[in-house]
Amino acid sequence: MTVDQLGIAKPDLRNPALAVMAEALTDVENRYSGIPTMRNEMIAFGLPEPVFENRRNEFVVTFFNDSDNRNIY
């Protein structure tokens, strides 16, 4: 999956049986809703969207705390 696909494409689950069971038995968040929720909340507070980066050995999300793009993590 590429960074551009985050929040749009739905990746395969590593353990579909466990995911379905967790959804049925608990109050877990709906699958695939985290990134769209982050984007929507940042916009709702008048902040820039988070920046997603796929680096060599890590996945990094950068949040900005004002429109001047000063980072917070």
mmCIF file as Biopython writes it, N, C-alpha, C and O atoms, coordinates in Angstrom:
data_model
#
loop_
_atom_site.group_PDB
_atom_site.id
_atom_site.type_symbol
_atom_site.label_atom_id
_atom_site.label_alt_id
_atom_site.label_comp_id
_atom_site.label_asym_id
_atom_site.label_entity_id
_atom_site.label_seq_id
_atom_site.pdbx_PDB_ins_code
_atom_site.Cartn_x
_atom_site.Cartn_y
_atom_site.Cartn_z
_atom_site.occupancy
_atom_site.B_iso_or_equiv
_atom_site.auth_seq_id
_atom_site.auth_asym_id
_atom_site.pdbx_PDB_model_num
ATOM 1   N N  . MET A ? 1  ? 0.838   -1.164  0.000  1.0 0.0 1  A 1 
ATOM 2   C CA . MET A ? 1  ? 0.000   0.000   0.000  1.0 0.0 1  A 1 
ATOM 3   C C  . MET A ? 1  ? 0.890   1.235   0.000  1.0 0.0 1  A 1 
ATOM 4   O O  . MET A ? 1  ? 1.903   1.278   0.697  1.0 0.0 1  A 1 
ATOM 5   N N  . THR A ? 2  ? 0.513   2.228   -0.774 1.0 0.0 2  A 1 
ATOM 6   C CA . THR A ? 2  ? 1.283   3.461   -0.825 1.0 0.0 2  A 1 
ATOM 7   C C  . THR A ? 2  ? 0.679   4.495   0.129  1.0 0.0 2  A 1 
ATOM 8   O O  . THR A ? 2  ? -0.456  4.343   0.579  1.0 0.0 2  A 1 
ATOM 9   N N  . VAL A ? 3  ? 1.437   5.536   0.430  1.0 0.0 3  A 1 
ATOM 10  C CA . VAL A ? 3  ? 0.955   6.605   1.295  1.0 0.0 3  A 1 
ATOM 11  C C  . VAL A ? 3  ? -0.279  7.255   0.682  1.0 0.0 3  A 1 
ATOM 12  O O  . VAL A ? 3  ? -1.197  7.641   1.406  1.0 0.0 3  A 1 
ATOM 13  N N  . ASP A ? 4  ? -0.312  7.381   -0.638 1.0 0.0 4  A 1 
ATOM 14  C CA . ASP A ? 4  ? -1.459  7.995   -1.309 1.0 0.0 4  A 1 
ATOM 15  C C  . ASP A ? 4  ? -2.744  7.187   -1.142 1.0 0.0 4  A 1 
ATOM 16  O O  . ASP A ? 4  ? -3.837  7.736   -1.279 1.0 0.0 4  A 1 
ATOM 17  N N  . GLN A ? 5  ? -2.630  5.910   -0.852 1.0 0.0 5  A 1 
ATOM 18  C CA . GLN A ? 5  ? -3.799  5.049   -0.702 1.0 0.0 5  A 1 
ATOM 19  C C  . GLN A ? 5  ? -4.351  5.031   0.731  1.0 0.0 5  A 1 
ATOM 20  O O  . GLN A ? 5  ? -5.429  4.486   0.969  1.0 0.0 5  A 1 
ATOM 21  N N  . LEU A ? 6  ? -3.624  5.619   1.676  1.0 0.0 6  A 1 
ATOM 22  C CA . LEU A ? 6  ? -4.053  5.596   3.069  1.0 0.0 6  A 1 
ATOM 23  C C  . LEU A ? 6  ? -5.406  6.274   3.247  1.0 0.0 6  A 1 
ATOM 24  O O  . LEU A ? 6  ? -5.617  7.388   2.765  1.0 0.0 6  A 1 
ATOM 25  N N  . GLY A ? 7  ? -6.306  5.610   3.928  1.0 0.0 7  A 1 
ATOM 26  C CA . GLY A ? 7  ? -7.631  6.150   4.162  1.0 0.0 7  A 1 
ATOM 27  C C  . GLY A ? 7  ? -8.586  5.945   3.012  1.0 0.0 7  A 1 
ATOM 28  O O  . GLY A ? 7  ? -9.767  6.276   3.120  1.0 0.0 7  A 1 
ATOM 29  N N  . ILE A ? 8  ? -8.097  5.402   1.907  1.0 0.0 8  A 1 
ATOM 30  C CA . ILE A ? 8  ? -8.940  5.165   0.732  1.0 0.0 8  A 1 
ATOM 31  C C  . ILE A ? 8  ? -9.028  3.669   0.447  1.0 0.0 8  A 1 
ATOM 32  O O  . ILE A ? 8  ? -10.119 3.098   0.429  1.0 0.0 8  A 1 
ATOM 33  N N  . ALA A ? 9  ? -7.877  3.039   0.226  1.0 0.0 9  A 1 
ATOM 34  C CA . ALA A ? 9  ? -7.833  1.604   -0.064 1.0 0.0 9  A 1 
ATOM 35  C C  . ALA A ? 9  ? -7.997  0.821   1.226  1.0 0.0 9  A 1 
ATOM 36  O O  . ALA A ? 9  ? -7.587  1.273   2.296  1.0 0.0 9  A 1 
ATOM 37  N N  . LYS A ? 10 ? -8.582  -0.326  1.121  1.0 0.0 10 A 1 
ATOM 38  C CA . LYS A ? 10 ? -8.777  -1.179  2.288  1.0 0.0 10 A 1 
ATOM 39  C C  . LYS A ? 10 ? -7.842  -2.389  2.170  1.0 0.0 10 A 1 
ATOM 40  O O  . LYS A ? 10 ? -8.058  -3.274  1.342  1.0 0.0 10 A 1 
ATOM 41  N N  . PRO A ? 11 ? -6.810  -2.410  3.006  1.0 0.0 11 A 1 
ATOM 42  C CA . PRO A ? 11 ? -5.841  -3.508  2.927  1.0 0.0 11 A 1 
ATOM 43  C C  . PRO A ? 11 ? -6.435  -4.810  3.435  1.0 0.0 11 A 1 
ATOM 44  O O  . PRO A ? 11 ? -7.435  -4.819  4.153  1.0 0.0 11 A 1 
ATOM 45  N N  . ASP A ? 12 ? -5.809  -5.893  3.054  1.0 0.0 12 A 1 
ATOM 46  C CA . ASP A ? 12 ? -6.219  -7.194  3.563  1.0 0.0 12 A 1 
ATOM 47  C C  . ASP A ? 12 ? -5.921  -7.252  5.053  1.0 0.0 12 A 1 
ATOM 48  O O  . ASP A ? 12 ? -4.909  -6.732  5.522  1.0 0.0 12 A 1 
ATOM 49  N N  . LEU A ? 13 ? -6.824  -7.896  5.787  1.0 0.0 13 A 1 
ATOM 50  C CA . LEU A ? 13 ? -6.601  -8.087  7.221  1.0 0.0 13 A 1 
ATOM 51  C C  . LEU A ? 13 ? -5.606  -9.215  7.431  1.0 0.0 13 A 1 
ATOM 52  O O  . LEU A ? 13 ? -5.615  -10.204 6.699  1.0 0.0 13 A 1 
ATOM 53  N N  . ARG A ? 14 ? -4.752  -9.065  8.428  1.0 0.0 14 A 1 
ATOM 54  C CA . ARG A ? 14 ? -3.808  -10.137 8.741  1.0 0.0 14 A 1 
ATOM 55  C C  . ARG A ? 14 ? -4.514  -11.316 9.382  1.0 0.0 14 A 1 
ATOM 56  O O  . ARG A ? 14 ? -4.148  -12.467 9.145  1.0 0.0 14 A 1 
ATOM 57  N N  . ASN A ? 15 ? -5.527  -11.032 10.196 1.0 0.0 15 A 1 
ATOM 58  C CA . ASN A ? 15 ? -6.278  -12.088 10.850 1.0 0.0 15 A 1 
ATOM 59  C C  . ASN A ? 15 ? -7.762  -11.720 10.806 1.0 0.0 15 A 1 
ATOM 60  O O  . ASN A ? 15 ? -8.286  -11.150 11.763 1.0 0.0 15 A 1 
ATOM 61  N N  . PRO A ? 16 ? -8.448  -12.043 9.692  1.0 0.0 16 A 1 
ATOM 62  C CA . PRO A ? 16 ? -9.846  -11.650 9.527  1.0 0.0 16 A 1 
ATOM 63  C C  . PRO A ? 16 ? -10.764 -12.211 10.614 1.0 0.0 16 A 1 
ATOM 64  O O  . PRO A ? 16 ? -11.689 -11.527 11.053 1.0 0.0 16 A 1 
ATOM 65  N N  . ALA A ? 17 ? -10.519 -13.438 11.048 1.0 0.0 17 A 1 
ATOM 66  C CA . ALA A ? 17 ? -11.380 -14.039 12.074 1.0 0.0 17 A 1 
ATOM 67  C C  . ALA A ? 17 ? -11.296 -13.255 13.375 1.0 0.0 17 A 1 
ATOM 68  O O  . ALA A ? 17 ? -12.318 -13.014 14.018 1.0 0.0 17 A 1 
ATOM 69  N N  . LEU A ? 18 ? -10.092 -12.854 13.769 1.0 0.0 18 A 1 
ATOM 70  C CA . LEU A ? 18 ? -9.906  -12.086 14.995 1.0 0.0 18 A 1 
ATOM 71  C C  . LEU A ? 18 ? -10.547 -10.708 14.872 1.0 0.0 18 A 1 
ATOM 72  O O  . LEU A ? 18 ? -11.154 -10.228 15.829 1.0 0.0 18 A 1 
ATOM 73  N N  . ALA A ? 19 ? -10.424 -10.067 13.723 1.0 0.0 19 A 1 
ATOM 74  C CA . ALA A ? 19 ? -11.011 -8.744  13.522 1.0 0.0 19 A 1 
ATOM 75  C C  . ALA A ? 19 ? -12.526 -8.792  13.614 1.0 0.0 19 A 1 
ATOM 76  O O  . ALA A ? 19 ? -13.137 -7.949  14.270 1.0 0.0 19 A 1 
ATOM 77  N N  . VAL A ? 20 ? -13.126 -9.760  12.970 1.0 0.0 20 A 1 
ATOM 78  C CA . VAL A ? 20 ? -14.584 -9.892  13.005 1.0 0.0 20 A 1 
ATOM 79  C C  . VAL A ? 20 ? -15.051 -10.193 14.424 1.0 0.0 20 A 1 
ATOM 80  O O  . VAL A ? 20 ? -16.053 -9.636  14.873 1.0 0.0 20 A 1 
ATOM 81  N N  . MET A ? 21 ? -14.350 -11.053 15.126 1.0 0.0 21 A 1 
ATOM 82  C CA . MET A ? 21 ? -14.710 -11.391 16.499 1.0 0.0 21 A 1 
ATOM 83  C C  . MET A ? 21 ? -14.594 -10.154 17.404 1.0 0.0 21 A 1 
ATOM 84  O O  . MET A ? 21 ? -15.480 -9.904  18.221 1.0 0.0 21 A 1 
ATOM 85  N N  . ALA A ? 22 ? -13.531 -9.396  17.265 1.0 0.0 22 A 1 
ATOM 86  C CA . ALA A ? 22 ? -13.363 -8.196  18.079 1.0 0.0 22 A 1 
ATOM 87  C C  . ALA A ? 22 ? -14.473 -7.187  17.815 1.0 0.0 22 A 1 
ATOM 88  O O  . ALA A ? 22 ? -14.971 -6.554  18.747 1.0 0.0 22 A 1 
ATOM 89  N N  . GLU A ? 23 ? -14.859 -7.035  16.566 1.0 0.0 23 A 1 
ATOM 90  C CA . GLU A ? 23 ? -15.946 -6.115  16.227 1.0 0.0 23 A 1 
ATOM 91  C C  . GLU A ? 23 ? -17.265 -6.564  16.826 1.0 0.0 23 A 1 
ATOM 92  O O  . GLU A ? 23 ? -18.060 -5.743  17.284 1.0 0.0 23 A 1 
ATOM 93  N N  . ALA A ? 24 ? -17.497 -7.867  16.823 1.0 0.0 24 A 1 
ATOM 94  C CA . ALA A ? 24 ? -18.763 -8.408  17.325 1.0 0.0 24 A 1 
ATOM 95  C C  . ALA A ? 24 ? -18.847 -8.367  18.847 1.0 0.0 24 A 1 
ATOM 96  O O  . ALA A ? 24 ? -19.930 -8.166  19.398 1.0 0.0 24 A 1 
ATOM 97  N N  . LEU A ? 25 ? -17.733 -8.552  19.527 1.0 0.0 25 A 1 
ATOM 98  C CA . LEU A ? 25 ? -17.747 -8.711  20.983 1.0 0.0 25 A 1 
ATOM 99  C C  . LEU A ? 25 ? -17.368 -7.460  21.761 1.0 0.0 25 A 1 
ATOM 100 O O  . LEU A ? 25 ? -17.579 -7.412  22.972 1.0 0.0 25 A 1 
ATOM 101 N N  . THR A ? 26 ? -16.821 -6.456  21.111 1.0 0.0 26 A 1 
ATOM 102 C CA . THR A ? 26 ? -16.353 -5.265  21.826 1.0 0.0 26 A 1 
ATOM 103 C C  . THR A ? 26 ? -16.820 -4.006  21.121 1.0 0.0 26 A 1 
ATOM 104 O O  . THR A ? 26 ? -17.514 -4.057  20.106 1.0 0.0 26 A 1 
ATOM 105 N N  . ASP A ? 27 ? -16.427 -2.894  21.677 1.0 0.0 27 A 1 
ATOM 106 C CA . ASP A ? 27 ? -16.752 -1.599  21.082 1.0 0.0 27 A 1 
ATOM 107 C C  . ASP A ? 27 ? -15.580 -1.055  20.287 1.0 0.0 27 A 1 
ATOM 108 O O  . ASP A ? 27 ? -15.271 0.134   20.370 1.0 0.0 27 A 1 
ATOM 109 N N  . VAL A ? 28 ? -14.925 -1.913  19.516 1.0 0.0 28 A 1 
ATOM 110 C CA . VAL A ? 28 ? -13.773 -1.470  18.743 1.0 0.0 28 A 1 
ATOM 111 C C  . VAL A ? 28 ? -14.201 -0.489  17.663 1.0 0.0 28 A 1 
ATOM 112 O O  . VAL A ? 28 ? -15.345 -0.493  17.209 1.0 0.0 28 A 1 
ATOM 113 N N  . GLU A ? 29 ? -13.266 0.339   17.270 1.0 0.0 29 A 1 
ATOM 114 C CA . GLU A ? 29 ? -13.503 1.293   16.202 1.0 0.0 29 A 1 
ATOM 115 C C  . GLU A ? 29 ? -13.721 0.530   14.898 1.0 0.0 29 A 1 
ATOM 116 O O  . GLU A ? 29 ? -13.182 -0.560  14.702 1.0 0.0 29 A 1 
ATOM 117 N N  . ASN A ? 30 ? -14.509 1.113   14.023 1.0 0.0 30 A 1 
ATOM 118 C CA . ASN A ? 30 ? -14.711 0.487   12.723 1.0 0.0 30 A 1 
ATOM 119 C C  . ASN A ? 30 ? -13.396 0.407   11.972 1.0 0.0 30 A 1 
ATOM 120 O O  . ASN A ? 30 ? -12.570 1.316   12.047 1.0 0.0 30 A 1 
ATOM 121 N N  . ARG A ? 31 ? -13.213 -0.665  11.263 1.0 0.0 31 A 1 
ATOM 122 C CA . ARG A ? 31 ? -11.984 -0.824  10.483 1.0 0.0 31 A 1 
ATOM 123 C C  . ARG A ? 31 ? -11.840 0.288   9.460  1.0 0.0 31 A 1 
ATOM 124 O O  . ARG A ? 31 ? -12.817 0.763   8.881  1.0 0.0 31 A 1 
ATOM 125 N N  . TYR A ? 32 ? -10.610 0.682   9.258  1.0 0.0 32 A 1 
ATOM 126 C CA . TYR A ? 32 ? -10.229 1.641   8.217  1.0 0.0 32 A 1 
ATOM 127 C C  . TYR A ? 32 ? -10.743 3.056   8.461  1.0 0.0 32 A 1 
ATOM 128 O O  . TYR A ? 32 ? -10.718 3.875   7.542  1.0 0.0 32 A 1 
ATOM 129 N N  . SER A ? 33 ? -11.207 3.369   9.664  1.0 0.0 33 A 1 
ATOM 130 C CA . SER A ? 33 ? -11.755 4.709   9.896  1.0 0.0 33 A 1 
ATOM 131 C C  . SER A ? 33 ? -10.748 5.656   10.532 1.0 0.0 33 A 1 
ATOM 132 O O  . SER A ? 33 ? -11.013 6.855   10.619 1.0 0.0 33 A 1 
ATOM 133 N N  . GLY A ? 34 ? -9.602  5.156   10.976 1.0 0.0 34 A 1 
ATOM 134 C CA . GLY A ? 34 ? -8.647  5.989   11.705 1.0 0.0 34 A 1 
ATOM 135 C C  . GLY A ? 34 ? -8.068  7.133   10.902 1.0 0.0 34 A 1 
ATOM 136 O O  . GLY A ? 34 ? -8.047  8.267   11.381 1.0 0.0 34 A 1 
ATOM 137 N N  . ILE A ? 35 ? -7.600  6.872   9.701  1.0 0.0 35 A 1 
ATOM 138 C CA . ILE A ? 35 ? -6.966  7.921   8.902  1.0 0.0 35 A 1 
ATOM 139 C C  . ILE A ? 35 ? -7.987  8.960   8.436  1.0 0.0 35 A 1 
ATOM 140 O O  . ILE A ? 35 ? -7.713  10.156  8.539  1.0 0.0 35 A 1 
ATOM 141 N N  . PRO A ? 36 ? -9.154  8.553   7.927  1.0 0.0 36 A 1 
ATOM 142 C CA . PRO A ? 36 ? -10.150 9.576   7.596  1.0 0.0 36 A 1 
ATOM 143 C C  . PRO A ? 36 ? -10.570 10.395  8.826  1.0 0.0 36 A 1 
ATOM 144 O O  . PRO A ? 36 ? -10.821 11.594  8.708  1.0 0.0 36 A 1 
ATOM 145 N N  . THR A ? 37 ? -10.646 9.770   9.984  1.0 0.0 37 A 1 
ATOM 146 C CA . THR A ? 37 ? -11.000 10.503  11.208 1.0 0.0 37 A 1 
ATOM 147 C C  . THR A ? 37 ? -9.927  11.523  11.546 1.0 0.0 37 A 1 
ATOM 148 O O  . THR A ? 37 ? -10.248 12.658  11.896 1.0 0.0 37 A 1 
ATOM 149 N N  . MET A ? 38 ? -8.641  11.137  11.446 1.0 0.0 38 A 1 
ATOM 150 C CA . MET A ? 38 ? -7.555  12.077  11.709 1.0 0.0 38 A 1 
ATOM 151 C C  . MET A ? 38 ? -7.642  13.267  10.767 1.0 0.0 38 A 1 
ATOM 152 O O  . MET A ? 38 ? -7.538  14.415  11.198 1.0 0.0 38 A 1 
ATOM 153 N N  . ARG A ? 39 ? -7.831  12.995  9.494  1.0 0.0 39 A 1 
ATOM 154 C CA . ARG A ? 39 ? -7.904  14.073  8.506  1.0 0.0 39 A 1 
ATOM 155 C C  . ARG A ? 39 ? -9.072  15.007  8.805  1.0 0.0 39 A 1 
ATOM 156 O O  . ARG A ? 39 ? -8.911  16.227  8.788  1.0 0.0 39 A 1 
ATOM 157 N N  . ASN A ? 40 ? -10.242 14.444  9.077  1.0 0.0 40 A 1 
ATOM 158 C CA . ASN A ? 40 ? -11.434 15.249  9.340  1.0 0.0 40 A 1 
ATOM 159 C C  . ASN A ? 40 ? -11.291 16.092  10.600 1.0 0.0 40 A 1 
ATOM 160 O O  . ASN A ? 40 ? -11.705 17.251  10.616 1.0 0.0 40 A 1 
ATOM 161 N N  . GLU A ? 41 ? -10.716 15.531  11.647 1.0 0.0 41 A 1 
ATOM 162 C CA . GLU A ? 41 ? -10.545 16.277  12.895 1.0 0.0 41 A 1 
ATOM 163 C C  . GLU A ? 41 ? -9.562  17.430  12.740 1.0 0.0 41 A 1 
ATOM 164 O O  . GLU A ? 41 ? -9.775  18.508  13.296 1.0 0.0 41 A 1 
ATOM 165 N N  . MET A ? 42 ? -8.497  17.213  11.995 1.0 0.0 42 A 1 
ATOM 166 C CA . MET A ? 42 ? -7.538  18.295  11.777 1.0 0.0 42 A 1 
ATOM 167 C C  . MET A ? 42 ? -8.212  19.436  11.015 1.0 0.0 42 A 1 
ATOM 168 O O  . MET A ? 42 ? -8.019  20.603  11.354 1.0 0.0 42 A 1 
ATOM 169 N N  . ILE A ? 43 ? -8.988  19.113  10.006 1.0 0.0 43 A 1 
ATOM 170 C CA . ILE A ? 43 ? -9.706  20.132  9.241  1.0 0.0 43 A 1 
ATOM 171 C C  . ILE A ? 43 ? -10.720 20.841  10.127 1.0 0.0 43 A 1 
ATOM 172 O O  . ILE A ? 43 ? -10.858 22.062  10.055 1.0 0.0 43 A 1 
ATOM 173 N N  . ALA A ? 44 ? -11.431 20.089  10.962 1.0 0.0 44 A 1 
ATOM 174 C CA . ALA A ? 44 ? -12.440 20.676  11.846 1.0 0.0 44 A 1 
ATOM 175 C C  . ALA A ? 44 ? -11.830 21.701  12.797 1.0 0.0 44 A 1 
ATOM 176 O O  . ALA A ? 44 ? -12.498 22.662  13.178 1.0 0.0 44 A 1 
ATOM 177 N N  . PHE A ? 45 ? -10.576 21.509  13.181 1.0 0.0 45 A 1 
ATOM 178 C CA . PHE A ? 45 ? -9.899  22.445  14.074 1.0 0.0 45 A 1 
ATOM 179 C C  . PHE A ? 45 ? -9.085  23.496  13.315 1.0 0.0 45 A 1 
ATOM 180 O O  . PHE A ? 45 ? -8.315  24.249  13.911 1.0 0.0 45 A 1 
ATOM 181 N N  . GLY A ? 46 ? -9.267  23.536  11.997 1.0 0.0 46 A 1 
ATOM 182 C CA . GLY A ? 46 ? -8.575  24.537  11.192 1.0 0.0 46 A 1 
ATOM 183 C C  . GLY A ? 46 ? -7.084  24.291  11.046 1.0 0.0 46 A 1 
ATOM 184 O O  . GLY A ? 46 ? -6.311  25.224  10.830 1.0 0.0 46 A 1 
ATOM 185 N N  . LEU A ? 47 ? -6.685  23.034  11.163 1.0 0.0 47 A 1 
ATOM 186 C CA . LEU A ? 47 ? -5.272  22.678  11.072 1.0 0.0 47 A 1 
ATOM 187 C C  . LEU A ? 47 ? -4.996  21.952  9.760  1.0 0.0 47 A 1 
ATOM 188 O O  . LEU A ? 47 ? -5.904  21.359  9.178  1.0 0.0 47 A 1 
ATOM 189 N N  . PRO A ? 48 ? -3.755  21.994  9.293  1.0 0.0 48 A 1 
ATOM 190 C CA . PRO A ? 48 ? -3.406  21.262  8.067  1.0 0.0 48 A 1 
ATOM 191 C C  . PRO A ? 48 ? -3.561  19.757  8.277  1.0 0.0 48 A 1 
ATOM 192 O O  . PRO A ? 48 ? -3.436  19.253  9.392  1.0 0.0 48 A 1 
ATOM 193 N N  . GLU A ? 49 ? -3.832  19.068  7.201  1.0 0.0 49 A 1 
ATOM 194 C CA . GLU A ? 49 ? -3.921  17.606  7.274  1.0 0.0 49 A 1 
ATOM 195 C C  . GLU A ? 49 ? -2.577  17.037  7.714  1.0 0.0 49 A 1 
ATOM 196 O O  . GLU A ? 49 ? -1.531  17.632  7.454  1.0 0.0 49 A 1 
ATOM 197 N N  . PRO A ? 50 ? -2.607  15.874  8.386  1.0 0.0 50 A 1 
ATOM 198 C CA . PRO A ? 50 ? -1.342  15.235  8.749  1.0 0.0 50 A 1 
ATOM 199 C C  . PRO A ? 50 ? -0.580  14.818  7.492  1.0 0.0 50 A 1 
ATOM 200 O O  . PRO A ? 50 ? -1.168  14.609  6.431  1.0 0.0 50 A 1 
ATOM 201 N N  . VAL A ? 51 ? 0.722   14.705  7.634  1.0 0.0 51 A 1 
ATOM 202 C CA . VAL A ? 51 ? 1.578   14.258  6.530  1.0 0.0 51 A 1 
ATOM 203 C C  . VAL A ? 51 ? 2.008   12.825  6.845  1.0 0.0 51 A 1 
ATOM 204 O O  . VAL A ? 51 ? 2.515   12.553  7.933  1.0 0.0 51 A 1 
ATOM 205 N N  . PHE A ? 52 ? 1.811   11.925  5.908  1.0 0.0 52 A 1 
ATOM 206 C CA . PHE A ? 52 ? 2.153   10.518  6.065  1.0 0.0 52 A 1 
ATOM 207 C C  . PHE A ? 52 ? 3.389   10.218  5.232  1.0 0.0 52 A 1 
ATOM 208 O O  . PHE A ? 52 ? 3.467   10.587  4.060  1.0 0.0 52 A 1 
ATOM 209 N N  . GLU A ? 53 ? 4.357   9.544   5.849  1.0 0.0 53 A 1 
ATOM 210 C CA . GLU A ? 53 ? 5.591   9.182   5.144  1.0 0.0 53 A 1 
ATOM 211 C C  . GLU A ? 53 ? 5.906   7.715   5.376  1.0 0.0 53 A 1 
ATOM 212 O O  . GLU A ? 53 ? 5.834   7.219   6.500  1.0 0.0 53 A 1 
ATOM 213 N N  . ASN A ? 54 ? 6.250   7.041   4.315  1.0 0.0 54 A 1 
ATOM 214 C CA . ASN A ? 54 ? 6.696   5.661   4.402  1.0 0.0 54 A 1 
ATOM 215 C C  . ASN A ? 54 ? 8.209   5.688   4.233  1.0 0.0 54 A 1 
ATOM 216 O O  . ASN A ? 54 ? 8.724   5.782   3.120  1.0 0.0 54 A 1 
ATOM 217 N N  . ARG A ? 55 ? 8.910   5.603   5.362  1.0 0.0 55 A 1 
ATOM 218 C CA . ARG A ? 55 ? 10.366  5.627   5.335  1.0 0.0 55 A 1 
ATOM 219 C C  . ARG A ? 55 ? 10.889  4.204   5.283  1.0 0.0 55 A 1 
ATOM 220 O O  . ARG A ? 55 ? 10.113  3.250   5.332  1.0 0.0 55 A 1 
ATOM 221 N N  . ARG A ? 56 ? 12.165  4.061   5.188  1.0 0.0 56 A 1 
ATOM 222 C CA . ARG A ? 56 ? 12.768  2.741   4.985  1.0 0.0 56 A 1 
ATOM 223 C C  . ARG A ? 56 ? 12.278  1.696   5.995  1.0 0.0 56 A 1 
ATOM 224 O O  . ARG A ? 56 ? 11.812  0.628   5.597  1.0 0.0 56 A 1 
ATOM 225 N N  . ASN A ? 57 ? 12.378  1.990   7.274  1.0 0.0 57 A 1 
ATOM 226 C CA . ASN A ? 57 ? 12.003  1.007   8.293  1.0 0.0 57 A 1 
ATOM 227 C C  . ASN A ? 57 ? 10.900  1.486   9.221  1.0 0.0 57 A 1 
ATOM 228 O O  . ASN A ? 57 ? 10.704  0.928   10.301 1.0 0.0 57 A 1 
ATOM 229 N N  . GLU A ? 58 ? 10.177  2.526   8.802  1.0 0.0 58 A 1 
ATOM 230 C CA . GLU A ? 58 ? 9.140   3.049   9.684  1.0 0.0 58 A 1 
ATOM 231 C C  . GLU A ? 58 ? 8.089   3.812   8.897  1.0 0.0 58 A 1 
ATOM 232 O O  . GLU A ? 58 ? 8.319   4.261   7.774  1.0 0.0 58 A 1 
ATOM 233 N N  . PHE A ? 59 ? 6.939   3.942   9.520  1.0 0.0 59 A 1 
ATOM 234 C CA . PHE A ? 59 ? 5.844   4.722   8.980  1.0 0.0 59 A 1 
ATOM 235 C C  . PHE A ? 59 ? 5.674   5.912   9.912  1.0 0.0 59 A 1 
ATOM 236 O O  . PHE A ? 59 ? 5.501   5.728   11.117 1.0 0.0 59 A 1 
ATOM 237 N N  . VAL A ? 60 ? 5.722   7.135   9.376  1.0 0.0 60 A 1 
ATOM 238 C CA . VAL A ? 60 ? 5.704   8.336   10.192 1.0 0.0 60 A 1 
ATOM 239 C C  . VAL A ? 60 ? 4.499   9.198   9.824  1.0 0.0 60 A 1 
ATOM 240 O O  . VAL A ? 60 ? 4.211   9.420   8.648  1.0 0.0 60 A 1 
ATOM 241 N N  . VAL A ? 61 ? 3.801   9.679   10.857 1.0 0.0 61 A 1 
ATOM 242 C CA . VAL A ? 61 ? 2.714   10.639  10.672 1.0 0.0 61 A 1 
ATOM 243 C C  . VAL A ? 61 ? 3.124   11.915  11.393 1.0 0.0 61 A 1 
ATOM 244 O O  . VAL A ? 61 ? 3.477   11.878  12.572 1.0 0.0 61 A 1 
ATOM 245 N N  . THR A ? 62 ? 3.079   13.043  10.692 1.0 0.0 62 A 1 
ATOM 246 C CA . THR A ? 62 ? 3.404   14.326  11.290 1.0 0.0 62 A 1 
ATOM 247 C C  . THR A ? 62 ? 2.132   15.156  11.394 1.0 0.0 62 A 1 
ATOM 248 O O  . THR A ? 62 ? 1.429   15.362  10.404 1.0 0.0 62 A 1 
ATOM 249 N N  . PHE A ? 63 ? 1.842   15.631  12.610 1.0 0.0 63 A 1 
ATOM 250 C CA . PHE A ? 63 ? 0.713   16.514  12.858 1.0 0.0 63 A 1 
ATOM 251 C C  . PHE A ? 63 ? 1.244   17.930  13.049 1.0 0.0 63 A 1 
ATOM 252 O O  . PHE A ? 63 ? 2.338   18.123  13.580 1.0 0.0 63 A 1 
ATOM 253 N N  . PHE A ? 64 ? 0.476   18.906  12.622 1.0 0.0 64 A 1 
ATOM 254 C CA . PHE A ? 64 ? 0.860   20.302  12.765 1.0 0.0 64 A 1 
ATOM 255 C C  . PHE A ? 64 ? -0.104  20.975  13.732 1.0 0.0 64 A 1 
ATOM 256 O O  . PHE A ? 64 ? -1.315  20.769  13.654 1.0 0.0 64 A 1 
ATOM 257 N N  . ASN A ? 65 ? 0.433   21.781  14.644 1.0 0.0 65 A 1 
ATOM 258 C CA . ASN A ? 65 ? -0.416  22.378  15.664 1.0 0.0 65 A 1 
ATOM 259 C C  . ASN A ? 65 ? -0.903  23.786  15.314 1.0 0.0 65 A 1 
ATOM 260 O O  . ASN A ? 65 ? -1.636  24.394  16.094 1.0 0.0 65 A 1 
ATOM 261 N N  . ASP A ? 66 ? -0.514  24.300  14.175 1.0 0.0 66 A 1 
ATOM 262 C CA . ASP A ? 66 ? -1.068  25.560  13.694 1.0 0.0 66 A 1 
ATOM 263 C C  . ASP A ? 66 ? -0.820  25.670  12.195 1.0 0.0 66 A 1 
ATOM 264 O O  . ASP A ? 66 ? -0.147  24.830  11.596 1.0 0.0 66 A 1 
ATOM 265 N N  . SER A ? 67 ? -1.369  26.705  11.613 1.0 0.0 67 A 1 
ATOM 266 C CA . SER A ? 67 ? -1.251  26.842  10.160 1.0 0.0 67 A 1 
ATOM 267 C C  . SER A ? 67 ? 0.140   27.208  9.702  1.0 0.0 67 A 1 
ATOM 268 O O  . SER A ? 67 ? 0.412   27.212  8.502  1.0 0.0 67 A 1 
ATOM 269 N N  . ASP A ? 68 ? 1.038   27.518  10.639 1.0 0.0 68 A 1 
ATOM 270 C CA . ASP A ? 68 ? 2.436   27.790  10.279 1.0 0.0 68 A 1 
ATOM 271 C C  . ASP A ? 68 ? 3.237   26.513  10.130 1.0 0.0 68 A 1 
ATOM 272 O O  . ASP A ? 68 ? 4.436   26.562  9.855  1.0 0.0 68 A 1 
ATOM 273 N N  . ASN A ? 69 ? 2.593   25.373  10.308 1.0 0.0 69 A 1 
ATOM 274 C CA . ASN A ? 69 ? 3.209   24.045  10.140 1.0 0.0 69 A 1 
ATOM 275 C C  . ASN A ? 69 ? 4.351   23.761  11.120 1.0 0.0 69 A 1 
ATOM 276 O O  . ASN A ? 69 ? 5.356   23.159  10.740 1.0 0.0 69 A 1 
ATOM 277 N N  . ARG A ? 70 ? 4.205   24.184  12.358 1.0 0.0 70 A 1 
ATOM 278 C CA . ARG A ? 70 ? 5.148   23.773  13.392 1.0 0.0 70 A 1 
ATOM 279 C C  . ARG A ? 70 ? 4.729   22.400  13.869 1.0 0.0 70 A 1 
ATOM 280 O O  . ARG A ? 70 ? 3.574   22.183  14.236 1.0 0.0 70 A 1 
ATOM 281 N N  . ASN A ? 71 ? 5.653   21.493  13.863 1.0 0.0 71 A 1 
ATOM 282 C CA . ASN A ? 71 ? 5.338   20.092  14.136 1.0 0.0 71 A 1 
ATOM 283 C C  . ASN A ? 71 ? 5.025   19.807  15.591 1.0 0.0 71 A 1 
ATOM 284 O O  . ASN A ? 71 ? 5.590   20.412  16.502 1.0 0.0 71 A 1 
ATOM 285 N N  . ILE A ? 72 ? 4.105   18.864  15.784 1.0 0.0 72 A 1 
ATOM 286 C CA . ILE A ? 72 ? 3.955   18.141  17.042 1.0 0.0 72 A 1 
ATOM 287 C C  . ILE A ? 72 ? 3.787   16.691  16.648 1.0 0.0 72 A 1 
ATOM 288 O O  . ILE A ? 72 ? 3.300   16.401  15.556 1.0 0.0 72 A 1 
ATOM 289 N N  . TYR A ? 73 ? 4.177   15.782  17.506 1.0 0.0 73 A 1 
ATOM 290 C CA . TYR A ? 73 ? 4.078   14.358  17.179 1.0 0.0 73 A 1 
ATOM 291 C C  . TYR A ? 73 ? 3.168   13.671  18.156 1.0 0.0 73 A 1 
ATOM 292 O O  . TYR A ? 73 ? 2.951   12.463  18.053 1.0 0.0 73 A 1 
#
